[in-house]
């Protein structure tokens, strides 16, 4: 039986366009994708896929459903097997076992937390319209802020009664909701004096999951009390992680897809006011620092983000890291600075929808212009500060995965600062090498086997390679084989571009470089490391690398190694004509290249496991419990990776 948490992960990961796209040629049409239905014969496409709602629908045969339904129907699988299929596609581990009573209790516990949160949302919302205090205080506040009743209902806004301070808790318990779930969701607080409501006397902003379920709350105090926090939020729980959700995402997702853009603001009322003004593709980070998970959530619906800032320079500088994170995720980011004294809430309330849209259209700017202008005010005529400013801007550009996009921004940066573009490009490339790759992402050419483990777990101590072990020798042989493929066939096309050119072609060298960069792997043998880095830099700079480049390299060690890869014999043209089944490197690159990358990763894992075992034994002898536990965790992670690689190496890489 597959546990509920794993099922949730599968549904979260499974993107309907990706799943259906494996079997149906889809073309974008408006906000949806269309294609010919795989379940009945048709010439005119009537099969529609909606990425915002994560569903498909055929208007010819009426079949419809989600990703799991599609796999069940198309592959003739039952429900558990369809889940396993998708789990494998998205590299989600599934433990097959019968649920113990404790596991069933945990699954039931999560469901109970959802039920309690849904009850609380209904109760708080009901207070606005059916309780005298709720109407006089809560509803009046929302109406004074200018929020229409349809907005109040759409976002399920509410109010928690002030007196007595346990009124909500006692009512919930009386209606059968358990104290432990009220406390775990943070709706109630337990102290020595008993239970009381967390949100008493506050207006309530429910936080919805992507599917529309209430998972947490934010509460704003209405009285002037210096001792009380202005906003109080639900604590993290089994159903709520603040770093992985955005306020308003459920209400905004359809509009984000339709407009192919998302506006990012800070607070609850910013979202509400903009939504009411007609800008419905807006979400908020709810006062927390923007996280990678939140950016990736937006990326499911669009690659375009506009960040709205108020006129507070100090606050803007503090949040610039968020822009860098967006760039790092390979998204297009623009910035909109509002007039001094305004925030998205006040500006949206004081302007009509057309005025708001016009202001956005005329005032939003690219991040380089925005960041440069912001920091230039500090630099003024100070050459040291000006140098630091340029370095800061170039460092942001260096985070962008796409080489062409980086080049465009570097050109603009050179024009703005009156600098040589080549100098800035070299600085950016140096930064890309030095920048911590832990948070860096690149757009994968294929669906790579991502190990999802910490980079330091891969690292191999130099003395390990110096040991004349069979594993160490195999690793160096695997490195050498990858370099041979790059030097001999690096510019050969591994995967051709699709007809629309939306997916670029992938070369042998591009595939190898991308795969190693994703898992943050570097060659251990110095000469091979040097060749790999030089090849990568040449490709990033757009250079054409012919077969003589490394054969004629000025470094004799490099040229000798390149020459050693030249084949001793080649099949004659006559032999090719006589047989159409001769298997050579040239006609097997699609099979050989991915497999060799996996062989290399497998050897890295094996060697590192040997080293960790040795270190664990030493830590155990030294009674160093902390180090032993750290090493054990790394060993456990790498063992799972080794098993995954072993399974993958036993199958074809491409179907």
HELIX and SHEET records of a PDB file:
HELIX    1   1 UNK A    4  UNK A   13  1                                  10    
HELIX    2   2 UNK A   16  UNK A   21  1                                   6    
HELIX    3   3 UNK A   67  UNK A   75  1                                   9    
HELIX    4   4 UNK A   79  UNK A   89  1                                  11    
HELIX    5   5 UNK A  101  UNK A  130  1                                  30    
HELIX    6   6 UNK A  132  UNK A  133  1                                   2    
HELIX    7   7 UNK A  134  UNK A  139  3                                   6    
HELIX    8   8 UNK A  140  UNK A  144  1                                   5    
HELIX    9   9 UNK A  149  UNK A  154  1                                   6    
HELIX   10  10 UNK A  167  UNK A  174  1                                   8    
HELIX   11  11 UNK A  179  UNK A  184  1                                   6    
HELIX   12  12 UNK A  242  UNK A  244  5                                   3    
HELIX   13  13 UNK A  249  UNK A  259  1                                  11    
HELIX   14  14 UNK A  268  UNK A  276  1                                   9    
HELIX   15  15 UNK A  292  UNK A  299  1                                   8    
HELIX   16  16 UNK A  313  UNK A  318  1                                   6    
HELIX   17  17 UNK A  320  UNK A  328  1                                   9    
HELIX   18  18 UNK A  344  UNK A  349  1                                   6    
HELIX   19  19 UNK A  353  UNK A  363  1                                  11    
HELIX   20  20 UNK A  367  UNK A  379  1                                  13    
HELIX   21  21 UNK A  383  UNK A  398  1                                  16    
HELIX   22  22 UNK A  403  UNK A  417  1                                  15    
HELIX   23  23 UNK A  421  UNK A  434  1                                  14    
HELIX   24  24 UNK A  455  UNK A  458  1                                   4    
HELIX   25  25 UNK A  462  UNK A  466  1                                   5    
HELIX   26  26 UNK A  470  UNK A  489  1                                  20    
HELIX   27  27 UNK A  508  UNK A  518  1                                  11    
HELIX   28  28 UNK A  526  UNK A  540  1                                  15    
HELIX   29  29 UNK A  556  UNK A  564  1                                   9    
HELIX   30  30 UNK A  573  UNK A  578  1                                   6    
HELIX   31  31 UNK A  586  UNK A  588  5                                   3    
HELIX   32  32 UNK A  589  UNK A  621  1                                  33    
HELIX   33  33 UNK A  625  UNK A  649  1                                  25    
SHEET    1   A 5 UNK A  27  UNK A  29  0                                        
SHEET    2   A 5 UNK A  32  UNK A  35 -1                                        
SHEET    3   A 5 UNK A  47  UNK A  50 -1                                        
SHEET    4   A 5 UNK A  55  UNK A  58 -1                                        
SHEET    5   A 5 UNK A  64  UNK A  65 -1                                        
SHEET    1   B 4 UNK A 158  UNK A 160  0                                        
SHEET    2   B 4 UNK A 202  UNK A 208 -1                                        
SHEET    3   B 4 UNK A 214  UNK A 221 -1                                        
SHEET    4   B 4 UNK A 231  UNK A 233 -1                                        
SHEET    1   C 2 UNK A 188  UNK A 191  0                                        
SHEET    2   C 2 UNK A 194  UNK A 197 -1                                        
SHEET    1   D 5 UNK A 282  UNK A 284  0                                        
SHEET    2   D 5 UNK A 262  UNK A 265  1                                        
SHEET    3   D 5 UNK A 304  UNK A 309  1                                        
SHEET    4   D 5 UNK A 332  UNK A 337  1                                        
SHEET    5   D 5 UNK A 365  UNK A 366 -1                                        
SHEET    1   E 2 UNK A 493  UNK A 495  0                                        
SHEET    2   E 2 UNK A 506  UNK A 507 -1                                        
END                                                                             
